[in-house]
Amino acid sequence: MSLTIGFLLGQVPSAASVLGEVIRHLRSSATPATTWIWWEDEGPQSVFQADVVALRGLGPVGLAVARQLETAGARCCNLVAPTTLATDKAAVVDALTAAGVAVPASVVADTWAGARQAAAVGPVVVKARYGRGGTGVVLADRGRLADRAPFPGPYLVQERLSHHGPDRKIFVIGGHVSAVQRRWPASTLDDKRGQPVAPDPREVAVATRAGSALGLEVYGVDLVPSDEGPVVVDVNAFPGFKGVAGAGAALAGHLLALSGAGTPA
């Protein structure tokens, strides 16, 4: 059986990325896969020959390529529609709210002046509505933002929830669920890796409901504890899985299963 699994990327993976581990598992599996990496702005036509294509960190150009791939018959992971939805932070909030998932109070502002006005109510986190890769985030502890915008809009302004201790990030790969405890905002690689923890049933339930609401199969959910339970502050389609033991094998197994050459994670 000839099998090709591709990775369509919008950003260069960091040294701590799980990508290399995934590729090693794919090449050494019982059904060895040929693997390719394409960048969203220069992917050759050979990308259309892949059986499965993992989508990560894509912008508008990459998403357009992904739609062509899906139309041509490739199985994308995640599927293109949920991947596209996950790039719009305001749309994510709407979908989670409709599904009954707790999220911080949120306001969309088209301009920085609008973001400053929305932030005046108190501590907030301001995000670029279409930000990716952890870029486009600023904190305002006292509800005050700088006069000049640090990055282009539009913006999502969210209440900054008060809580004690580190945040939790729940990672889902098909049926495989794991978690790490992290300091936020992260300032070092160790902060980003965090510490592995066992997610409790309530956290798992919230994370899987969030994934179902968005239609994702491989994703990460950032949770903040509250008196009413976990609150979802971010969802990432196909994250980097930093600090997640066994993520490479689980991802490889999931991609092989999508090709028909293995069983799901």
PAKE-692286 format. One line per 10 residues: number of its first residue (from 1); their letters; for each residue x, y, z of N, C-alpha, C. Coordinates in pm, whole numbers. Atoms other than C-alpha are relative to their C-alpha. Layout:
<recs>
NUM = A = X Y Z X Y Z X Y Z; ...
</recs>
This chain:
<recs>
1 = MSLTIGFLLG = 85 -120 0 0 0 0 88 124 0; -75 -124 8 142 336 -105 -80 109 70; 71 -98 -83 57 611 141 82 127 10; -66 -130 -13 140 982 141 -78 87 98; 61 -90 -97 71 1209 436 77 131 -3; -64 -130 11 140 1579 400 -34 91 116; 21 -102 -103 167 1875 636 2 135 -69; 10 -133 59 47 2210 506 10 101 113; -32 -85 -114 197 2472 734 -1 148 -37; -2 -144 20 153 2844 772 114 69 70
11 = QVPSAASVLG = -111 -57 -76 447 2895 1006 109 -105 18; -112 91 -22 790 2745 1062 -13 -61 140; 13 62 -133 768 2489 1347 117 40 90; -105 -29 -96 962 2571 1661 82 -125 29; -85 115 -34 1240 2350 1793 -73 -99 91; 74 86 -93 993 2214 2049 -124 -62 -65; 118 51 67 732 2124 1786 -3 -153 -1; 19 145 4 590 1773 1782 13 -56 -141; 4 43 140 612 1761 1401 104 -106 -32; -105 97 30 946 1579 1382 -31 -137 56
21 = EVIRHLRSSA = 35 128 -63 826 1311 1622 -113 -69 -76; 110 56 78 506 1263 1421 53 -66 -126; -55 52 125 702 1217 1100 80 -128 23; -75 123 -30 934 961 1261 -93 -118 22; 97 109 -23 637 756 1377 -67 -42 -129; 65 34 126 473 775 1036 92 -84 -89; -94 71 88 786 657 855 37 -138 51; -37 130 -57 842 365 1094 -122 -85 34; 122 74 -32 480 247 1116 -7 -130 -79; 18 128 71 358 -95 1001 -32 24 -147
31 = TPATTWIWWE = 23 -42 138 239 84 687 76 130 -19; -82 -122 7 528 328 628 -60 103 -97; 57 -106 81 409 660 493 110 90 -54; -82 -107 54 585 899 261 -56 131 55; 47 -125 -60 569 1238 430 58 119 -75; -41 -124 66 588 1585 281 -39 118 87; 35 -126 -65 590 1936 422 -10 107 -108; 19 -111 92 449 2225 223 -32 126 78; 33 -128 -61 431 2593 311 -119 58 -74; 127 -43 58 100 2764 251 15 89 -123
41 = DEGPQSVFQA = -13 -93 111 239 3021 8 86 -52 -114; -83 52 109 454 2792 -207 -16 -150 -20; 23 144 15 302 2443 -195 -4 -40 -147; 0 46 139 377 2258 -521 -125 -82 -30; 117 78 39 114 2067 -716 1 -140 59; -7 135 -56 240 1741 -560 -82 -12 128; 82 4 -121 44 1836 -247 -135 -62 -29; 130 53 35 -268 1731 -434 0 -152 -13; -9 146 8 -142 1371 -444 -2 -65 138; -3 56 -135 -147 1328 -67 -134 -64 35
51 = DVVALRGLGP = 122 66 -47 -396 1089 94 -60 75 117; 43 -75 -117 -413 1286 419 91 122 13; -80 -122 -18 -300 1645 481 -37 63 134; 19 -68 -127 -257 1790 830 14 150 -22; 2 -145 18 -338 2162 844 38 66 131; -44 -65 -124 -155 2383 1091 44 143 -24; -44 -140 1 -121 2758 1145 -25 73 -130; 23 -57 133 -278 2856 813 -66 137 6; 67 -126 25 -374 3202 698 -92 -15 -119; 95 7 112 -612 3291 413 53 -75 -122
61 = VGLAVARQLE = -56 68 117 -374 3166 141 1 -152 21; -5 143 -29 -321 2831 307 -137 -63 7; 136 53 -7 -691 2786 376 -59 -17 -139; 47 13 139 -762 2846 7 59 -126 -64; -64 121 51 -510 2573 -83 -67 -123 61; 63 112 -69 -668 2343 177 -137 -30 -59; 131 23 61 -1012 2393 21 14 -71 -134; -25 69 126 -869 2289 -316 35 -147 24; -38 138 -35 -715 1982 -155 -122 -84 34; 119 74 -42 -1042 1879 5 -90 -29 -120
71 = TAGARCCNLV = 81 18 120 -1228 1931 -322 58 -109 -89; -68 100 84 -967 1713 -497 -4 -140 62; 15 132 -60 -1037 1429 -252 92 -32 114; -89 27 -113 -766 1461 13 -77 12 130; 61 -11 -134 -868 1403 374 84 97 82; -72 -99 -79 -767 1713 565 -28 -20 149; 12 13 -145 -708 1712 940 58 127 64; 145 15 -11 -879 1908 1073 -65 30 -135; 71 -37 121 -1145 1941 804 9 151 -20; -26 -141 32 -1126 2275 627 -101 95 65
81 = APTTLATDKA = 100 -91 -57 -1455 2424 751 26 29 147; -31 -31 -139 -1375 2383 1123 135 68 19; -130 -68 -7 -1013 2485 1063 -18 149 -26; 27 -140 33 -1139 2807 903 -75 69 113; 76 -56 -112 -1389 2865 1184 93 33 117; -89 -18 -116 -1113 2829 1445 94 117 -17; -86 -116 21 -915 3113 1284 -69 131 36; 79 -119 -33 -1194 3360 1375 -40 -9 146; 22 12 -144 -1185 3411 1751 -140 44 42; 135 -44 -33 -1516 3595 1756 -102 -107 -37
91 = AVVDALTAAG = 90 108 42 -1689 3316 1562 10 -118 95; -19 107 -98 -1539 3065 1806 -82 29 126; 77 -38 -119 -1691 3254 2101 -149 -22 -25; 142 16 33 -2031 3256 1926 -39 -148 -1; 32 143 10 -2017 2882 1853 3 -67 137; -8 58 -134 -1910 2795 2208 -119 43 86; 113 -50 -76 -2178 3016 2359 -128 -73 -39; 119 70 48 -2445 2852 2142 -5 -143 50; -7 138 -47 -2324 2511 2264 -4 -9 152; 8 1 -145 -2350 2614 2628 134 -11 70
101 = VAVPASVVAD = -134 4 -58 -1974 2631 2686 32 137 59; -31 -127 -66 -1864 2898 2934 120 67 -62; -108 -82 54 -1649 3176 2786 -2 135 72; 3 -133 -63 -1543 3518 2920 -93 94 -75; 77 -105 67 -1762 3819 2847 86 59 -111; -79 -36 118 -1654 3925 2498 -69 107 -84; 50 -105 88 -1692 4227 2269 91 7 -121; -78 -19 122 -1580 4268 1907 10 149 -28; -24 -141 35 -1424 4603 1814 73 5 -134; -65 -11 131 -1339 4696 1456 123 88 3
111 = TWAGARQAAA = -111 -94 -7 -1100 4972 1560 66 -5 138; -69 -6 -129 -844 5028 1835 -72 94 96; 78 -91 -84 -1052 5318 1962 -117 -75 63; 109 81 -53 -1341 5076 2001 48 -99 104; -57 94 -97 -1117 4826 2181 31 73 130; -30 -78 -120 -1002 5099 2422 -127 32 78; 127 -31 -67 -1361 5193 2494 -54 -124 70; 49 125 -60 -1457 4828 2557 83 -40 120; -91 39 -108 -1153 4784 2782 -18 85 125; 11 -93 -113 -1252 5072 3009 -77 -58 118
121 = VGPVVVKARY = 82 57 -108 -1479 4844 3213 85 -68 107; -85 70 -97 -1185 4671 3384 104 -86 -67; -106 84 56 -911 4411 3335 -50 -82 -120; 41 72 121 -928 4264 2985 122 -61 -68; -98 52 95 -738 4061 2730 -50 38 -138; 38 -41 136 -740 4206 2379 77 -88 -98; -60 90 98 -678 3967 2090 -33 47 -141; 31 -21 141 -648 4013 1718 -103 -105 -39; 109 93 31 -969 3857 1589 50 -117 -84; -51 106 87 -775 3661 1327 147 -30 30
131 = GRGGTGVVLA = -138 27 -38 -447 3627 1518 29 -149 -3; -39 141 1 -252 3301 1497 141 -12 56; -133 28 -51 53 3140 1650 34 74 128; -27 -69 -125 13 3320 1983 31 147 -14; -25 -143 23 60 3664 1824 -130 77 11; 119 -84 -4 -176 3954 1863 -79 -13 127; 67 5 -130 -254 3945 2236 63 105 90; -51 -99 -94 -224 4227 2489 -90 1 124; 72 -1 -126 -326 4250 2855 -17 144 48; 24 -131 -62 -478 4549 3028 -52 -25 140
141 = DRGRLADRAP = 39 34 -137 -478 4489 3402 -97 100 60; 86 -103 -59 -645 4818 3488 -105 51 -99; 98 -44 97 -866 4837 3184 47 114 -87; -53 -109 81 -633 5084 3014 90 -55 -109; -81 42 113 -484 5032 2672 81 118 -53; -84 -104 58 -207 5225 2496 -78 79 -105; 68 -84 99 -307 5509 2266 8 -59 -140; -21 53 135 -165 5334 1961 -16 -151 -1; 25 144 12 -264 4988 1842 132 -75 -17; -123 78 14 14 4728 1888 -4 -98 -116
151 = FPGPYLVQER = 17 89 115 -125 4516 1603 -132 35 -67; 122 -37 74 -394 4551 1335 -124 -69 54; 128 58 -38 -761 4488 1407 -59 -80 -114; 90 -24 -113 -1036 4389 1422 43 -75 126; -43 49 -130 -1017 4296 1790 -112 -73 73; 91 63 -94 -1180 4065 2039 44 41 140; -30 -46 -135 -1192 4220 2386 -74 -91 98; 60 94 -94 -1250 3968 2665 34 36 144; -24 -18 -143 -1287 3999 3039 116 -87 44; -110 78 -55 -969 3891 3212 -45 -57 134
161 = LSHHGPDRKI = 55 64 -119 -1088 3640 3468 104 -6 111; -90 11 -114 -937 3653 3813 -2 -143 50; -10 136 -51 -812 3317 3933 138 -19 59; -127 28 -64 -531 3163 4129 60 -126 -60; -67 117 52 -272 2920 4002 7 0 -152; -19 8 145 -179 2814 3648 -127 -40 -73; 110 42 86 -417 2758 3359 20 -146 -41; -6 135 55 -495 2419 3210 -18 7 -151; 23 16 142 -460 2326 2845 -32 -146 -24; 44 136 30 -653 2018 2736 27 -25 -148
171 = FVIGGHVSAV = -33 37 137 -525 1846 2422 -80 -122 -41; 81 110 50 -746 1620 2213 51 -43 -137; -39 60 128 -635 1386 1933 -97 -115 -23; 103 102 14 -943 1195 1825 -57 -33 136; 48 41 -131 -1028 997 2137 105 7 109; -111 -10 -96 -693 1063 2309 -2 138 64; 7 -128 -71 -717 1335 2577 113 8 103; -107 -23 -98 -427 1477 2780 -4 146 41; 4 -138 -50 -353 1796 2970 135 41 55; -116 -57 -67 -76 2024 3089 -47 121 80
181 = QRRWPASTLD = 25 -116 -85 -75 2292 3356 106 103 -36; -94 -99 52 83 2617 3234 -18 136 66; 3 -141 -39 174 2961 3349 -38 83 -123; 37 -89 111 14 3233 3136 1 145 48; -64 26 128 139 3443 2979 136 -70 16; -126 74 -5 433 3212 2905 115 89 -44; -115 -82 36 773 3377 2898 121 -84 -39; -111 89 34 1003 3074 2852 -55 -126 -65; 41 127 60 999 2743 2667 -55 -95 106; 50 85 -108 955 2565 2999 -143 41 39
191 = DKRGQPVAPD = 136 -45 -27 648 2782 3063 -97 -57 -103; 88 49 106 506 2675 2726 -21 -150 8; 16 144 -15 572 2308 2793 -90 -32 120; 81 23 -118 416 2328 3137 31 -132 68; -13 125 -74 365 2027 3361 -117 -91 -34; 112 93 28 164 1718 3260 -86 -20 123; 95 24 -108 -147 1672 3472 -111 -90 -54; 115 81 38 -446 1440 3470 -123 91 -3; 120 -85 3 -753 1632 3348 -112 -65 78; 113 59 -72 -1055 1591 3568 -119 -15 -96
201 = PREVAVATRA = 113 28 92 -1386 1468 3417 -72 126 -49; 69 -122 41 -1536 1817 3414 79 74 -107; -84 -64 101 -1241 1959 3221 -8 -74 -133; 11 79 123 -1258 1674 2971 -134 26 -68; 133 -22 57 -1631 1727 2925 -9 137 -67; 4 -135 58 -1589 2102 2864 83 4 -128; -87 -3 117 -1300 2050 2621 -61 -75 -117; 57 78 110 -1474 1780 2419 -127 67 -53; 117 -73 49 -1794 1985 2404 43 117 -88; -51 -110 82 -1591 2280 2274 45 -52 -137
211 = GSALGLEVYG = -45 56 127 -1429 2060 2008 -117 -40 -88; 119 40 77 -1767 1920 1903 -73 121 -56; 68 -121 46 -1915 2269 1881 67 60 -123; -74 -57 113 -1641 2368 1637 25 -101 -111; -21 103 101 -1621 2036 1451 145 -45 -11; -142 33 3 -1255 1977 1542 25 -143 48; -40 133 -46 -1082 1640 1588 138 1 65; -132 -17 -60 -727 1754 1677 10 146 43; 9 -139 -46 -718 2062 1898 47 13 144; -33 -32 -138 -620 2232 2222 -98 101 54
221 = VDLVPSDEGP = 96 -91 -65 -851 2409 2467 65 58 124; -53 -68 -118 -724 2667 2717 -113 26 98; 102 -14 -104 -920 2659 3041 52 83 117; -27 -74 -123 -930 2896 3336 -103 -45 103; 97 43 -101 -1086 2773 3662 -83 118 51; 87 -101 -62 -1379 2964 3809 -88 -69 102; 90 58 -101 -1628 2915 4091 -110 -83 -64; 106 73 69 -1880 2791 3833 53 -116 -84; -58 106 80 -1637 2555 3663 98 55 -103; -99 -45 99 -1382 2570 3377 -62 95 -103
231 = VVVDVNAFPG = 40 -96 103 -1408 2866 3138 99 -11 -115; -86 13 118 -1273 2834 2783 44 139 -45; -52 -130 42 -1046 3126 2693 63 -5 -139; -56 11 135 -904 2990 2367 -14 -143 -50; 1 131 64 -930 2700 2122 92 7 -120; -94 3 111 -653 2608 1878 -17 -128 -79; 4 117 87 -692 2375 1582 143 -46 -27; -131 60 23 -390 2141 1554 112 82 63; -105 -77 -69 -169 2306 1820 134 -72 -5; -134 58 4 200 2232 1880 23 -115 95
241 = FKGVAGAGAA = -8 111 -95 139 1983 2165 130 1 81; -120 -11 -83 438 2113 2361 -27 -60 139; 10 56 -133 495 1915 2679 -96 -117 14; 98 108 -5 245 1641 2588 68 -132 -34; -64 129 23 398 1296 2632 -87 -88 -89; 71 91 87 304 1054 2357 -79 65 -111; 79 -69 101 155 1321 2133 41 -40 -141; -47 37 134 373 1226 1835 -59 -131 -47; 55 131 36 262 864 1839 -151 8 -19; 145 -11 12 -103 958 1896 -41 72 -128
251 = LAGHLLALSG = 31 -72 123 -102 1209 1610 27 -86 -123; -31 88 113 70 965 1375 -108 -106 -15; 104 101 5 -184 699 1467 -131 54 -53; 125 -60 47 -473 935 1406 6 26 -151; -13 -28 142 -343 1043 1064 -1 -129 -82; 3 129 69 -283 680 964 -141 -55 -5; 138 49 -3 -636 592 1073 -86 72 -102; 78 -76 98 -776 870 854 27 -50 -142; -35 53 133 -593 712 559 -52 -141 -20; 45 139 8 -741 370 638 108 -99 34
261 = AGTPA = -113 89 -26 -403 230 743 23 -26 147; -19 21 -143 -454 221 1119 -129 18 75; 117 -21 -84 -692 260 1409 10 135 66; -6 -135 -58 -789 596 1560 64 2 136; -59 -18 -134 -609 734 1866 -110 -3 104
</recs>
